[in-house]
C-alpha cells in the first residue's frame, strides 16, 4: 500500500483514512481494515493531516458553520470541536474510492478533497453508525452521500432515512475481523492458555463490573477491563494486537446490546446495532456472555448454539453463572470452536471486501483468494478438542 503524493500513479483503490486526524480507540478497527486492504488489493492510502492553524481555526469554523446553518445552507467543515482536514488534491485515476465514516461530520472532509469524485470510476462509503432519529439534524452532511455509487451500513434501520436524502440504496454490511490474526491456534496447532477469566472493553454493565471486582478479591478471578474513556491511541497496530492477543487468552467476554444501557436509548432511539465486539471476541475463542441484538442480521451472522450465553445487564448472580458454566467444559469447547470457525469461514474482512468489489463490478484479486484459501485451511484444524489447552 503506497501513500498518495505528487508522484501518485493510477491505482485500483484509493482509500481516504482519518488516521492522521483522529486517534480515538474506536477508530482502530477501521484502521485495521484499511491496513488489511493494502494486503488484499492495489491500494493507495490517502491520510491527510489537520489543516494549518487548526487550533485557531476552530472558533472561525464554529462561527462559519453556525451562520451557514442559520441561513439554511450545508456546513462546509466538521463541527469546531473536530479537526479540519488539510486541503488535498487527488491525482491519478482510480477504479474505486473507499471511505469509512464513523460520524456524519466526517463526510465534510470530502469538501477538502479536490478531484476525489472526478478521478474515481466508482465510489463507496461504509457508515459505521447512523441512527434514524439523528439523520435530520445532520442532513447537510448525509446529503454528500449522493456523490457515491454505493453506501454500506452497520445500522441498516436508518437506511430509509438516508435514501430519502439521496443516498444510493444503503445496504447492510456486517462488521468483520482479521480472522487470521484472531485465530487462537498457532501454526503448530497449539492453543494458548486462557489465563484471563473475564475480559470486557467498551460499555460494561456497572452491576456486573462490581460483581467481577468482588470475585477478583474473593476467588482470585482474573478480570481485565478498561480504565479509560475516550482515550487516544497513538499506536493503533499495537493496540489491535493487544486486543486480539487478550481475547485469544480470555475464557469469557462481556457483550451486551447497545440499548441494554438505558442512557444509550437517547442516542439510538431504540434501534440496534451489531457491534464489532461480537465478531472480535468470538473469533478469538472467547465465550460471549451478555445479550443478542434483536435483529435478523445478528441471527444470520451468529447462527450457532450459545453464540451468546444470556447474562442480563442487571444479573445479580454472575458468580453462579460462571460456576455453572465451568461445570460444562464440553459446552464451552463447542462454543469456542463454532465462533473461531465462523470467523475464519465467514467473518474475515476479506469476505466483506469481496462483496464490495463484486457490487462495484471489479474482479476479486488473487490476494483475496489466497487469503480465503488459507482461512479455510485453518478452519479445518479448529475443533473443540484442538482449542482445549493440553
Buried (B, 14 or more C-beta within 10 A) or exposed (E): BEEBEEEBEEBBBBBBBBBBBBBEBBBBBBBBBBBBBBBBBBBBBBBBEBBEEBEEBBEEBBEBBEEBEEEEEBBBBBBBEBBBBBEBEBBBBBBBBBBBBBBBBBBBBBBBBBEBBEBBBBBBBBBBBBBBBBBEEBBBBBBBBEBBBBBBBBBBBBBEBBBEBEBBEBEBBBBBBBBBBBBBBEEEEEBBEBEBBBBBBBBBBEBBBEBBEBBBEEEEBBBBBEEEEEEEBEEBEEBBBEBBBBBBBBBBBBBBBBBBBEEBEEBBBEBBBBBBBBBBBBBBBBBBBBBBBEBEBBEEBBEEEBBBBEBBBEBEEBBEBBEEBEEEEEBBBBBBBBBBBBBBBBBBBBBBBBBBBEBBEBEBBEBBEEBBEBBEEBBEBBBBEBBBEE
